[in-house]
């Protein structure tokens, strides 16, 4: 048993998980934006442009959120003080909600109008209203307008600016945000500050991860990196600005799951997990990794902030059981079993089903993975990444207990359960097992071309120059195929004369050869000598044998004779000379002919002689398996 699978980069690397989650709707009826923060690989210009468009849309939505949040805060202040009510009704420049006595720079209401215009166009794209609209007719912002809107947004969020008469836009902004929230499940986690987290595509343990909230800084970071290795490719992911906090401190959840087979996909989910806290109090004013990254490899090098709650453990870890007790004390004890735990199971299942086609499905193997989740304010878990070979180092009392326990339970599932299906499997539970899937023999598109092959025309044989041929042979029509027709053309003066002497000559035809019949001296004298194949071997064929029997005759090769040249219609058999005298007496066939027919077969490379009792004994069918040019020979 091997505790590792090959080709798991499709979900164990940040760039692999980023790209594969986009294919989720092709495998599962689920929206990845409901559990995985949107992510872009900054390796290509196309991805960079998509990220830039997303950042700008988030800028517009953040302006609308600022208007709504500002008015809600002012409404609370009005209920407390009439003096504050008078100040908020004044159309003069607004003040910082956190510092009401500080006067802030003001922005015109045109900023809100432009942001509403962008959000309206975004909703139209989501509802496919832009399908029949040409690009020229759409009122998209120019680069100059985008840059101006972005700079005003920076002043509003980072420069503590205010918008004049923002209360006049409250209803419009609230309606647009409600529509956007209905189609974009990540509207809540986007926040107002538009923070993105930039990660190396294939590094782990929080190395080189930074948080940024200005688009020009993000693009400059990627542009200055000229290396093209996979470790230096960057991934940018939307940062969750509204996480659930415990005593004003951010945390994440490390959840284990075990894969024991990829075909069929078999996933085991561990019932116990643990929380990892940051050493610093949570704040969006500082983008320090010590505040926003909860990796133990980073936090263990830092000291706990003195301002952090003393109710948090000094080793910065909780078990999931301790977390459930915390929720129970606050009246939300049911959220773990109804929202958090089931949602984590669905996220893991969806991620594994997408990656199934990319992983090497090796038998007798298993692997334990660690998934990291962050909870939103609504207790909804968001999948951040999946780690291969999660650490089992007992760095804290929590990991010392759980890591040893999960390793022991893994052996129970992998080893003990093979012998006993009902054995104890510890805290593991079967999460997913699908029917066996027959994988294709190769990856990629299965393309084929169907059609009818074009047969190449037969090449005519060149004439034989070293054989003397009569003029009548050279004039023979090319369509003459039968041996009788060839012989009649070359030997006899005309077909009429041949027909008259048919029976007399037929009796002298060799029963199993293609040689010419024995002719009289006067006939031979009128023709030029024609070369024939020299007979080296022959075999008796008894005409009394069964008509379906075949006699296979093998002959030695005759030197100097080209058998292929026999296809040429001008090459004919010559008069039997010494062969007829030296051959044994031919068999006598009673009842069919007046005289016996000589038997002296002429054989090519490999022939089959078929005696046919339905015809005259002097006739036979000569079949050549190697050459298909003979159909029937008398």
C-alpha positions in Angstrom: 0.0 0.0 0.0 1.3 3.4 -1.0 0.2 6.5 0.9 0.4 8.8 -2.1 -1.2 9.4 -5.5 0.4 10.8 -8.6 -0.8 13.8 -10.6 -2.8 15.5 -7.8 -1.7 19.1 -8.8 -5.2 19.7 -10.1 -6.4 20.3 -6.5 -3.3 20.4 -4.2 -1.8 23.5 -5.9 -3.4 26.9 -5.8 -3.3 27.3 -9.5 -4.7 23.8 -10.1 -7.6 24.3 -7.7 -8.3 27.8 -9.1 -8.6 26.6 -12.7 -10.4 23.3 -12.0 -13.1 24.9 -9.9 -14.3 26.7 -13.0 -15.2 23.3 -14.6 -17.3 22.2 -11.6 -20.7 22.9 -13.4 -19.7 20.3 -16.0 -19.4 17.6 -13.3 -21.8 18.6 -10.6 -24.9 20.8 -10.5 -23.3 23.3 -8.1 -21.9 26.8 -8.3 -18.3 27.1 -7.2 -18.8 30.7 -6.2 -20.9 29.5 -3.3 -18.0 27.9 -1.4 -14.8 28.9 -3.2 -13.7 32.6 -3.3 -13.2 33.6 -6.9 -9.6 33.3 -8.1 -7.5 34.2 -11.1 -4.1 33.0 -12.3 -2.0 35.9 -13.3 0.1 33.9 -15.7 -1.6 35.1 -18.9 -2.8 38.4 -20.3 -6.4 37.0 -20.5 -6.4 36.2 -16.8 -4.9 39.6 -15.9 -7.7 41.3 -17.8 -10.4 39.2 -16.2 -9.0 40.1 -12.8 -8.8 43.8 -13.7 -12.5 43.7 -14.7 -13.4 42.0 -11.5 -11.5 44.5 -9.4 -13.3 47.4 -11.1 -16.7 45.9 -10.7 -15.9 45.4 -7.0 -14.9 49.0 -6.8 -18.3 50.1 -8.1 -20.2 47.7 -5.7 -18.0 48.9 -2.8 -19.1 52.5 -3.4 -22.7 51.5 -3.2 -22.0 49.6 0.0 -20.3 52.6 1.5 -23.4 54.7 0.9 -25.7 52.2 2.5 -23.5 51.6 5.5 -22.9 55.3 6.0 -26.6 56.0 6.1 -27.3 53.1 8.4 -24.7 54.4 10.8 -26.1 57.9 10.6 -29.5 56.6 11.4 -28.3 55.0 14.6 -26.6 58.3 15.6 -29.8 60.2 14.9 -31.7 58.1 17.4 -29.2 58.9 20.1 -28.7 62.6 19.7 -30.7 65.4 18.1 -27.5 67.2 17.6 -26.2 64.5 15.4 -29.4 64.4 13.5 -29.0 68.1 12.7 -25.5 67.5 11.5 -26.5 64.6 9.2 -29.4 66.5 7.7 -26.9 69.3 6.7 -25.8 68.9 3.1 -22.3 70.0 4.2 -19.4 67.5 3.8 -19.9 64.4 5.9 -17.7 63.4 8.8 -15.9 60.2 9.5 -18.4 57.8 11.3 -15.6 56.7 13.7 -14.5 60.3 14.3 -17.6 62.6 14.0 -15.6 65.7 15.0 -13.2 65.3 12.1 -14.1 67.1 8.8 -13.5 65.0 5.7 -13.0 65.9 2.1 -16.2 65.5 0.0 -16.8 63.8 -3.4 -19.6 64.7 -5.8 -22.6 62.5 -6.3 -21.4 61.8 -9.8 -19.2 59.0 -8.3 -22.4 57.2 -7.1 -24.0 57.7 -10.5 -21.0 56.2 -12.3 -20.9 53.3 -9.8 -24.7 52.6 -10.3 -24.1 52.6 -14.1 -21.4 50.0 -13.8 -23.5 47.8 -11.5 -26.5 48.0 -13.9 -24.3 46.9 -16.7 -23.0 44.0 -14.6 -26.5 42.9 -13.7 -27.4 43.0 -17.4 -24.5 40.7 -18.2 -25.6 38.2 -15.6 -29.1 38.2 -16.9 -27.8 38.0 -20.5 -29.4 41.2 -21.6 -26.3 42.1 -23.5 -26.5 39.2 -26.0 -28.3 41.1 -28.8 -26.6 44.4 -28.0 -23.5 45.3 -30.1 -20.4 46.4 -28.2 -20.5 49.8 -29.9 -23.9 50.6 -28.4 -22.9 49.7 -24.9 -21.9 52.7 -22.8 -18.8 51.1 -21.2 -16.4 53.3 -19.3 -13.2 54.4 -21.0 -9.8 53.8 -19.4 -9.6 57.4 -18.2 -13.0 57.1 -16.6 -12.1 53.9 -14.9 -8.9 55.4 -13.5 -10.8 58.4 -12.3 -13.4 56.2 -10.6 -10.7 54.1 -9.0 -8.9 57.0 -7.6 -12.1 58.5 -6.1 -12.8 55.1 -4.5 -9.4 55.1 -2.9 -10.1 58.6 -1.5 -13.5 57.3 -0.2 -12.1 54.2 1.5 -8.5 54.9 2.3 -8.6 58.7 2.5 -11.6 59.1 4.7 -13.4 61.2 2.1 -17.2 61.6 2.1 -19.9 61.9 -0.6 -22.1 64.9 -0.8 -25.8 64.2 -0.3 -25.2 60.5 -0.1 -28.6 60.0 1.6 -30.3 60.9 -1.7 -28.7 57.7 -3.3 -29.6 55.4 -0.4 -32.7 53.8 -1.9 -31.1 53.3 -5.3 -27.9 51.8 -3.9 -29.8 49.5 -1.6 -32.0 48.2 -4.4 -29.0 47.5 -6.7 -27.1 45.7 -3.9 -30.1 43.6 -3.2 -30.2 42.5 -6.9 -26.5 41.9 -7.0 -26.6 39.8 -3.8 -29.3 37.6 -5.4 -27.0 36.7 -8.3 -23.6 36.9 -6.7 -23.2 34.8 -3.6 -19.9 36.4 -2.8 -21.3 39.9 -2.3 -21.2 39.6 1.5 -17.5 38.5 1.8 -16.3 41.2 -0.6 -16.6 43.9 2.0 -15.8 47.5 1.1 -12.0 47.7 1.0 -11.6 45.4 -2.1 -8.7 43.4 -0.5 -7.1 40.6 -2.6 -4.7 37.9 -1.4 -1.8 37.1 -3.7 -0.2 33.7 -3.5 2.6 31.8 -5.3 0.9 29.2 -7.5 2.6 26.1 -6.1 4.0 27.0 -2.7 2.7 25.9 0.7 2.8 26.8 4.4 2.0 30.4 3.7 5.3 31.3 2.0 5.4 34.6 0.1 1.6 35.3 0.5 0.7 39.0 0.7 -2.6 41.0 0.9 -3.1 44.1 -1.2 -6.0 46.5 -1.9 -4.7 48.5 -4.8 -4.8 47.0 -8.3 -1.7 48.8 -9.6 0.4 47.3 -6.8 -0.9 43.8 -7.5 -0.1 44.1 -11.3 3.4 45.6 -10.5 4.2 42.7 -8.2 3.5 40.2 -11.0 5.2 42.3 -13.7 8.5 42.5 -11.7 8.6 38.7 -11.5 10.3 37.6 -14.8 10.8 34.0 -13.9 8.5 31.4 -15.6 8.9 28.4 -13.3 5.7 27.1 -11.7 6.9 28.2 -8.2 6.9 31.8 -9.4 3.5 32.0 -11.1 1.0 34.0 -9.1 -2.6 33.5 -8.1 -4.8 36.2 -6.9 -7.9 35.4 -4.8 -10.6 37.5 -3.3 -9.9 38.0 0.4 -12.8 37.3 2.8 -13.2 40.7 4.5 -16.1 39.6 6.7 -14.9 36.4 8.4 -16.3 35.0 11.6 -14.3 36.1 14.6 -13.8 34.5 18.0 -12.9 37.1 20.6 -12.1 39.5 17.8 -9.5 37.1 16.3 -9.5 35.4 13.0 -9.2 31.6 12.6 -9.4 28.9 10.0 -10.3 25.2 10.2 -8.1 22.3 9.2 -10.3 19.4 8.0 -8.9 16.0 7.1 -10.3 13.6 4.5 -9.0 10.3 3.1 -9.1 9.1 -0.5 -8.7 5.3 -0.8 -9.6 4.9 -4.5 -10.2 7.2 -7.5 -12.1 4.7 -9.6 -14.6 4.3 -8.1 -14.0 7.6 -6.2 -14.0 6.8 -2.5 -13.7 9.5 0.1 -13.7 9.2 3.9 -14.4 12.3 6.0 -12.9 12.8 9.5 -15.3 13.8 12.2 -12.7 15.7 14.2 -10.9 18.9 13.1 -9.1 21.7 14.7 -9.1 25.5 14.6 -6.0 27.7 14.2 -6.0 31.2 15.5 -4.0 34.3 14.6 -1.7 35.8 17.1 -3.0 39.3 16.4 -6.5 40.9 16.7 -8.3 41.2 13.4 -8.2 44.5 11.5 -8.4 45.5 7.9 -6.4 48.7 8.5 -3.2 46.6 8.4 -2.6 44.0 5.8 0.1 42.2 7.8 0.3 38.4 7.2 0.4 37.9 11.0 -3.2 39.2 11.1 -4.7 37.6 8.1 -2.9 34.2 7.7 -3.6 31.5 10.3 -1.1 28.9 9.1 0.7 27.4 12.0 4.0 27.6 10.2 3.7 31.4 10.3 2.0 32.0 13.6 4.3 29.8 15.6 7.1 32.2 15.0 5.1 35.1 16.3 4.2 36.2 19.8 0.6 36.6 20.9 -0.6 40.2 20.9 -1.1 41.6 24.4 -4.4 43.1 23.3 -5.8 39.8 22.2 -8.4 38.1 24.5 -7.0 36.0 27.3 -9.8 33.5 26.7 -8.0 32.2 23.6 -5.4 29.4 24.1 -1.8 30.4 24.2 -0.9 27.7 21.7 -3.6 29.1 19.3 -5.6 26.0 18.6 -9.0 24.5 19.4 -10.5 21.2 18.7 -13.8 21.2 16.8 -15.4 19.8 19.9 -14.3 22.9 21.9 -15.6 25.1 19.1 -19.0 23.4 19.3 -19.1 24.2 23.0 -18.3 27.8 22.2 -21.2 27.9 19.8 -23.5 26.2 22.3 -22.8 28.9 24.9 -23.8 31.6 22.5 -27.0 29.9 21.5 -25.8 28.7 18.1 -25.0 25.1 18.9 -26.9 23.7 16.0 -24.9 25.6 13.4 -22.1 23.1 13.4 -24.3 20.1 12.5 -26.7 22.0 10.2 -24.4 24.4 8.3 -20.7 24.1 8.9 -20.1 20.4 8.9 -22.4 19.5 5.9 -21.1 22.4 3.9 -17.5 21.3 4.3 -18.4 17.8 3.2 -20.1 19.1 0.0 -17.1 21.3 -0.8 -14.6 18.4 -0.5 -16.8 16.1 -2.5 -17.2 18.7 -5.3 -13.5 19.4 -5.5 -12.6 15.7 -5.7 -15.1 15.0 -8.4 -13.7 17.7 -10.6 -10.1 16.5 -10.0 -10.9 12.8 -10.6 -10.1 12.7 -14.3 -6.7 14.3 -13.7 -5.4 12.0 -10.9 -3.5 8.8 -11.5 -6.0 6.2 -10.4 -3.5 3.7 -9.0 -4.8 0.7 -7.0 -3.5 -0.3 -3.6 -2.9 3.3 -2.7 -4.4 6.0 -0.4 -3.7 9.5 0.7 -4.7 11.8 3.6 -5.4 15.4 2.6 -5.9 18.5 4.7 -8.5 21.1 3.6 -8.5 24.7 5.0 -11.8 26.5 5.5 -12.7 30.0 6.7 -16.1 30.7 8.1 -18.1 33.8 7.1 -20.3 35.8 9.5 -23.2 33.6 8.5 -21.2 30.5 9.6 -20.9 29.5 6.0 -17.5 27.7 5.3 -15.3 28.8 2.3 -12.8 26.5 0.9 -9.4 28.2 0.7 -7.0 25.3 -0.4 -6.3 21.6 -0.1 -2.9 20.4 1.1 -1.2 17.1 0.3 0.9 15.5 3.0 -0.6 17.6 5.8 1.7 18.0 8.8 1.4 15.5 11.5 3.9 17.2 13.8 2.6 17.4 17.4 3.4 21.1 17.7 0.6 21.7 20.2 -1.5 19.6 22.7 -4.3 19.7 20.1 -2.2 18.3 17.2 -0.5 15.9 19.5 -3.8 14.3 20.3 -5.6 14.5 16.9 -2.6 13.8 14.6 -1.9 10.5 16.3 -5.5 9.6 16.3 -6.1 10.3 12.6 -3.1 8.2 11.7 -4.3 5.3 13.7 -7.8 5.6 12.2 -6.3 5.8 8.7 -4.6 2.4 9.1 -8.0 1.0 10.3 -9.7 2.1 7.1 -6.9 1.1 4.8 -5.6 -2.1 6.3 -8.1 -3.5 8.8 -11.2 -2.9 6.7 -9.8 -5.1 3.9 -10.1 -8.1 6.1 -13.2 -7.1 8.0 -15.8 -4.7 6.5 -17.4 -4.2 9.8 -14.3 -3.3 11.8 -13.8 -0.2 13.8 -12.8 2.8 11.5 -12.4 5.4 14.3 -13.7 8.9 13.5 -13.8 8.3 9.8 -17.1 8.2 8.0 -17.7 7.3 4.3 -18.4 10.5 2.5 -18.6 9.5 -1.1 -18.4 6.3 -3.1 -19.5 6.3 -6.8 -20.1 3.4 -9.1 -17.1 2.2 -11.0 -16.2 4.3 -14.0 -14.5 2.9 -17.1 -11.8 5.4 -17.9 -10.9 5.9 -21.6 -7.5 4.4 -22.7 -6.1 7.8 -23.4 -6.8 11.4 -22.6 -8.0 14.0 -25.1 -10.6 14.1 -27.8 -11.5 10.9 -29.6 -11.5 12.0 -33.2 -11.7 9.7 -36.2 -12.3 10.0 -40.0 -14.7 7.7 -41.7 -14.7 7.1 -45.4 -14.1 4.8 -48.3 -10.5 4.0 -49.4 -9.5 4.8 -53.0 -8.0 1.7 -54.7 -4.9 2.3 -56.7 -5.1 1.3 -60.4 -3.2 -1.7 -61.4 0.0 -0.9 -63.2 0.3 -2.6 -66.6 3.2 -5.0 -67.0 5.9 -3.8 -69.4 6.5 -5.9 -72.5 9.1 -8.7 -72.3 11.9 -7.8 -74.7 13.9 -11.1 -74.6 11.0 -13.2 -75.8 10.3 -13.6 -79.5 6.6 -13.0 -80.1 4.5 -13.3 -83.3 2.8 -10.3 -84.7 -0.6 -11.8 -83.9 0.4 -11.9 -80.3 1.4 -8.3 -80.1 -2.0 -7.4 -81.6 -3.9 -9.4 -79.0 -6.6 -7.4 -77.3 -5.8 -6.5 -73.7 -9.1 -7.9 -72.4 -8.3 -11.5 -73.4 -8.1 -13.3 -70.0 -8.7 -17.1 -70.5 -5.9 -19.4 -71.5 -7.9 -20.8 -74.4 -8.5 -17.4 -75.9 -4.9 -16.6 -75.6 -3.8 -19.8 -77.2 -6.3 -19.4 -80.0 -5.1 -15.9 -80.7 -1.4 -16.8 -80.8 -1.5 -20.3 -82.4 -4.5 -20.6 -84.7 -5.0 -18.4 -87.8 -8.6 -17.8 -86.8 -11.2 -18.7 -84.1 -13.4 -20.5 -86.7 -10.6 -23.0 -87.6 -10.0 -23.6 -83.9 -13.7 -24.3 -83.2 -13.8 -26.9 -86.0 -10.9 -28.9 -84.6 -12.0 -28.4 -81.0 -12.6 -32.1 -80.1 -9.6 -33.3 -81.8 -7.3 -30.9 -80.1 -9.1 -31.0 -76.8 -8.1 -34.7 -76.4 -4.5 -33.6 -76.5 -4.7 -30.8 -74.0 -2.9 -31.4 -70.8 -5.5 -31.8 -68.2 -4.0 -29.7 -65.5 -1.7 -27.3 -67.3 -1.7 -24.0 -69.1 0.5 -25.4 -71.8 -0.7 -25.6 -75.4 -2.0 -28.9 -76.8 0.2 -31.2 -78.8 0.1 -30.0 -82.4 0.8 -31.7 -85.7 4.0 -31.0 -87.4 2.3 -29.0 -90.1 0.7 -26.7 -87.6 4.0 -26.2 -85.7 5.7 -25.4 -88.9 3.5 -22.4 -89.6 4.2 -20.7 -86.3 7.3 -19.2 -84.8 8.7 -20.9 -81.8 7.1 -19.8 -78.6 8.7 -20.3 -75.3 7.0 -22.4 -72.6 7.6 -23.0 -68.9 9.7 -26.0 -68.3 8.0 -28.7 -66.3 10.0 -29.9 -63.3 7.4 -31.7 -61.2 3.9 -33.1 -61.6 1.5 -35.2 -59.6 -1.2 -37.6 -60.5 -4.8 -36.5 -59.8 -7.2 -39.3 -59.7 -10.5 -38.2 -61.3 -12.3 -40.8 -59.3 -11.7 -38.8 -56.1 -14.4 -36.8 -54.4 -15.2 -33.6 -56.4 -14.7 -31.4 -53.4 -11.1 -32.6 -52.8 -8.1 -30.4 -53.5 -4.6 -31.5 -54.4 -1.9 -29.2 -53.4 1.1 -29.3 -55.7 4.5 -27.9 -54.8 7.1 -27.5 -57.5 10.6 -26.3 -57.5 11.4 -22.9 -58.9 12.5 -22.8 -62.5 15.6 -20.6 -62.9 15.3 -18.0 -65.5 11.5 -18.0 -65.6 9.6 -15.0 -64.3 6.3 -16.2 -63.1 4.9 -12.7 -62.9 5.4 -12.3 -66.6 2.7 -15.0 -67.1 0.2 -12.2 -66.6 1.1 -10.8 -69.9 -1.3 -12.1 -72.6 1.5 -12.6 -75.1 3.5 -15.2 -73.1 2.1 -18.6 -74.1 3.1 -22.2 -73.5 5.3 -23.9 -76.1 5.0 -27.3 -77.6 5.9 -30.1 -75.3 9.2 -31.4 -76.3 11.3 -33.8 -74.3 9.0 -33.5 -71.3 6.2 -35.5 -72.9 8.6 -38.3 -73.9 10.2 -38.6 -70.5 7.1 -38.4 -68.5 5.2 -41.5 -67.4 2.3 -42.7 -69.4 -0.9 -40.7 -68.8 -3.8 -42.2 -67.0 -6.6 -43.8 -69.0 -10.0 -42.3 -68.4 -12.7 -44.8 -69.5 -15.9 -43.7 -71.1 -15.3 -40.1 -71.9 -12.6 -39.9 -74.6 -11.3 -41.9 -77.4 -7.7 -41.5 -76.2 -5.9 -40.7 -73.0 -5.1 -37.2 -72.0 -1.5 -36.6 -71.0 -1.1 -35.3 -67.5 1.7 -33.0 -66.9 0.8 -30.0 -64.7 2.7 -26.8 -64.8 2.8 -25.2 -61.4 3.6 -21.7 -60.2 4.6 -20.8 -56.7 1.5 -22.4 -55.1 -1.5 -23.7 -56.9 -4.6 -25.8 -56.1 -5.9 -28.3 -58.7 -9.6 -29.0 -58.5 -10.9 -32.0 -60.5 -14.4 -31.4 -61.6 -16.4 -34.6 -62.5 -19.1 -32.5 -64.1 -16.9 -31.5 -66.9 -14.6 -33.3 -69.3 -11.7 -34.9 -67.6 -9.4 -32.8 -69.7 -10.7 -29.7 -68.1 -9.8 -28.4 -64.7 -10.0 -25.2 -62.6 -6.7 -23.7 -61.8 -6.8 -21.5 -58.8 -3.8 -19.4 -57.8 -4.1 -18.0 -54.3 -1.2 -15.6 -54.7 -2.3 -14.2 -58.1 -5.9 -13.3 -58.7 -5.7 -13.0 -62.5 -6.9 -16.5 -63.4 -10.5 -17.3 -63.2 -10.9 -20.6 -65.1 -8.8 -22.6 -67.5 -10.1 -25.6 -69.5 
